[in-house]
Amino acid sequence: MAKSSNQKGKLLYLMQILLQETDEEHTLSMNEILEKLKAYDIEAERKSIYSDIETLRSFGLDIIGEQQGKTYGYFVGSRSFELAELKLLVDSVQSAKFITTRKSNELIKKIEGLSSKYEAKKLQRQVYVAERIKTMNESIYYNVDAIQEAISENQQIRFQYFQWNVKKEMELRHDGAFYQVSPWALTWDNENYYLIAYDEGEGQIRHYRVDKMLHISGIDKKREGKEAFHSCDMAAYTRKMFSMYAGREETVVIRCENHLSGAVVDRFGKEVSMRKDDEDHFLARVKVAVSPQFLHWVMALGDGAKIVSPQSVVTDVKNEIERLTRQYES
């Protein structure tokens, strides 16, 4: 039998065919495998395919053969990712605001490639990226890469930071001046990606929306703030920030009706301090950055929740209510 130019790739093409064309519900017979190899200009004998299948199995590919009526079918069983896991990945990509629509579609297409073509159709049915609110900053991938490289190299970075103006145009903050910080971590909160960094000038840990950073570059200067970062519990840091808005740190006590226990645990985690106040109420003790966003979160719980201490935060609530009253009376 004359060998084609693709003959050396027979094993690789066989693996590709099995991965793309088969799953637990879709099998290929030996005749079908031979026909599909012919489409790649590969002529093969059944005996050599049996040997190749055994080679792929020893390599770790879970190829299962089973009798189906009068024929014997082959399919790939377990894969690196189960279909349910791929659906989770697709959901994460399509819901992530910091990834643009174009990049989301590119990533989802790659995720589909981790399954058979039949399972890929099931993933496509749950893709609704077009109407999602997405960032318009296409440099997000490169931003993350630049930040991770700086962290790996123990370097500081510089960048410009922008906001959207009423014309929906990028408007540089600080009159376009570059920020210079020591990057320590990346975190995902409230569907946005944030850089956690040490600002040497301010002498404190700060955070920045990664999709609003421009022209990131590493600086040949070692990072500062190692002690400040390592003494900062990142999980606690993101918990106490509401929508990542900063404010003065306070330990706040909230009196809640019992039915709000789920809302409190969902927001602050199972380690939150909660104790019974009476038969219908409990007291939650939380450490937060007091910001308008935090106050409005408590207000959104309705008349079943009330901040009872410290008095300074109670005063903040009253001032915010008065501000809202003035705003809507004018």
N, C-alpha and C positions, 0 to 999 in steps of 0.2 A: 504494500500500500504506500503510495507516494505521500510524503509528508508535506503539509502546508507550512507557510511562514509563521502561522499562529500555533503550530504544534507544541512548541516549547512552553506555551502558556496554558496548556490544556488543564492542568491542575487548578490554576487560578480561575480560569473561566468556569470550570465545573463548580468551584466553591461559590462564585458569583451567581451562577444559575440557581443553585440550591438555596442560597440566602434570599434572593429576590423572588424566586418563583414558588417557594414552598413554605408551608407552615403546617400546623396540626390539622387544618381543614383542607389543605391543598397539597397533593402529593404528585410526584412525577414517576412514571414507569421508566424502566431502562430504555425502552424504545424512544420515549419522549426526551430523555436526557441526550441520547445520541442525535436526535433531530435538532435539538437546540444547540448542540455543539457544532453541528454542520452550519448553522446560521453564522457562526464565527469562523467558518472555513477550517474546521477541525474535524478530521476523520478519525474515528476511534473504534476499537473493538470492545465488545462487552467485557471481556476478561480484564482489559486494562482499566476500565472504569471501576470494576469491582476493587481492583488494587488501589486505585486513586481514592475511592471512598474510604477504604481502610486507612490510607495515609492521612486523610483529612480527620478521621476519627482520632487517630493517635496524636494529631496536632491539637485536638481539643474541640473540634466542631461536632456538635451533638446531632449526628445524622442517624435517623431512625428508619428502619425498613420494616414494612409490615404487609401481610397478605391482604389484598382487597379484591375479593371475588376470585377471578381467574388471573389477575395480575398482581405484581408485587410493586409497591410504591415506596418512594423515598421522600423524606422531608426533614427539615431542620427543626429539632425540638426546642430545647432551652437556648436562649440567646443572652447576650450581655445585658439587654434590657427587656423586661416583659412589656406587653402592650399597655398595661395599666401605668407602668412607670413612664413610658413614652408620652402617654396622655398628660401625666403630671408635668413633664418637661414642656410640652406644647402649651399647656395652660399657663405655666410660669412665664414663658416667652411672650405670649400674646397679651398677658396682663401687665407686663413690666412697662411702665411708662417711660423709663429711661432708654429703651431700645426703640429706634425709629421703626415706622411701618415697613420700610424696605428691608432693613436688617432683620426684623421679626420674620418676614416671609422667607428670607434667605436661610435663617436658622431653622425654621420649621421644616423647610424642604430638606435640610441636612438630617434633621431628626427622623423624618420619614424614611430616609435611607438606611436607618438602623433596623427597619422591619421589612417584612415581605411586602410586595406591591399590593397585596390584598389587605393587609393590616394598615398600610399607609392610607388607603381609602377611608378607613375608620377614623384615622387621625384627621384627615382633611375635613370630615363632617363637623368637627368641633372648632374649626378655625374661623374666628370672627375678628380679624385684626383691623379691617378697614375702618370701622366706626369707633375704634378705641382711641382714647386720648393718648397721644404719643409725643415724645420729644421730637424736635425738629433739628436737633444738633447731630449731624451725621458722624461727628468725630468721637462719639462716645466710646467706641471700641478702642480707638487709639489712645484716648484719655486713660482708660483702665489699664491698658498695656504700659503706658508711660509711668503711671503711678506705681504699678506692681514692680516695674523694673527699678524705680527709685528706692522703693522699700527694700528690695533684694540687695541693692548696691549700697544701702545705708546713706542715701543722698537726700538732700533737700531739693525741693522743686520750686519753680516760679510759674505763674500763670496769670491770665486775665480772667475776670469774672464778669458775667453779664446778667441783665434782666431784660424782660420784654417790655417795650413801651406801648403807648396807646395805638401806635401805628403798626403794632405787631412786628417791630423791628428790634434786632439785638442792640442793646444799649449798654456800653461798658460801664461798670461801677468804678468808683474812685477815679473818675476822669481817665480811665484807661490805664491807670498805674498797675504795675505787676504786683501780685501778692507773692510773698516768699514764706514758705512753711516747711515743717518737717513732717512728711507723711508717715502714718503709723498703721492705719487700717482702713478697710473699705467695709461699709455696712449697707444693708438694704432695709429701708424703713418706709412704710406707707407708700409702697410702689415706686419709691425713688432710691437712687444709688447715691451714697454719701462718702466723701473722704473724711476720715477722722485724722486731724493733724495737730501738731503743736505749733502755736504762733509765738515765736520767741519775743517779738515786740510787745505782745499783750501778756506774755507769761502764762498762757493758759491753753487748754485743749479747745479747738474749734472744729466746726464741721462745715463742709461745702458740698453743694449739689454737683455731682460729677458731670451731668449733662449741661451745666451752665459754666463750665470751665473751658477756656480757650488757650491755645498756644502753650501747652504744658511742656516744660523742658527741665531736665535734671541740672543741678548745680553741683560743682565740685566742692561741696562742703558737707561735712558729716551732719546727720540729723541731731537735733536737740530735743530735750523733753522726755528722755527715756524714763526717768523716775516718775514724772507726771503721768505718762501713759500707762506704765505698769501698775501704778497705784489706782488707776481708773478702771472700774469694772465696766467693760463695754456693754454687757447686757443691761446693767443698771442704768448706764448712761442713756441708752436708747429708750429704756422704759420711762424714764422721768421726763424725757423730751416729748412734747406733744407736737406731732408733725414736724419734729426737729426744730422747734422754735425755742430759743434760749430764754432764760429768765433767772431771777434769783432763786437759789435752792432753799426750799422750806420743807419741813416735815408737817404734812397737812392731815388733819383728822376730818373724815367725811362721815356723817351719820346717814345711813341708808336703810331703806325698807328691805326686808329679807329677800324679796324677789329680784333685787338688783345684785345679788351676790355673784351671779354669773358674769354680769357686765364688768364687775370689779376684778374678778379673777382673770377674765379674758384680757383685760388691759394691763394688769400688773403682775400676773402670774400666780401660781399656787403658793408661792412663798410670802405673798402679801399678808400683813398683819391684820387680822379681823377678829373682833371679839363681840360677844353678845352685849347689847345695851338694854333691851327689854324683849318681850316676847315677839315683837314685830320689827325690831330694828337691830342693826349691828353697827359697830364703829370700825371704819377702815383707816389704818394709819399708813400713809404713803409719803415717800420722799420724791418731790417733783420740782421741776423748774417752773415757777409760777409765771405763766404767760396768759395772754387773752385766750389762746387756744385751749389751755387747761381749764380756765374758768368756764368757757363755753361748753367744754365736754361735760363738766359737772351739771351745768344748766340744762343740757340736752337730756339728762337723766330724769328731768321733770321734778315734780314736787316730792318725789320719793327720796331725793338726795339733797343734803345740805352740808356745806362746810361749816364746822363748828370751832375750829382752831387751826392756826393761831389767829388772833384778832386782826393782825395786819392783812391776812388773806381775806378774812371776812369783809374788811374794809375795801379791799380790791374788788370784791364781788359787788358791793353796794355802789362803788364808783363806776363800775362797768355798766350796771343797770341804769344809773343816772345818765351816763353817756349815751346809752341806747335810747333812753326816753327822750333826751334832747334831740338826738339825731332824727327820730321819727316824728317828733312834734313840729320840727321846723319845716 
